[in-house]
Amino acid sequence: MVAAIAGGIVVATIAAMLASTIPTSDYSLNVDALKDEQSLFTNARVVLTNTGRQELTNIVIDYGASQQEKVGSLAPGEKAFRSPPEGSPLDSVTVTADHGIKVVQQYRKPIKLPGMIGS
């Protein structure tokens, strides 16, 4: 009896995880902007992920201070990793694409734990 209940919970959990990864719209973009401030320098990156069912086209990243980068296109599920150019303010990025896509994302900072490199 307990094994059947545990098995049911596992199946429900797996089903929920799979359902959350299925694209729900034709055009969707996830933007992850990260800045990791070290004592001597700052590492920054922007990761774009096409989370829609269709290809995204004419993708442009605006890093601020009149600095832009054209990414082009991303197939469904495809990721693009970019580094902001020197002198970028590293406050937020704005990413636009065809089909009305516009995402404004603040840079996030990773959690620093004692004993970890860069803490």
Secondary structure by P-SEA (a helix, b strand, c coil): caaaaaaaaaaaaaaaaaaaacccccbbbbbbbbbbbcccbbbbbbbbbccccccccbbbbbccccbbbbbccccccbbbbbbbcccccccbbbbbbccbbbbbbcccccccccccccc
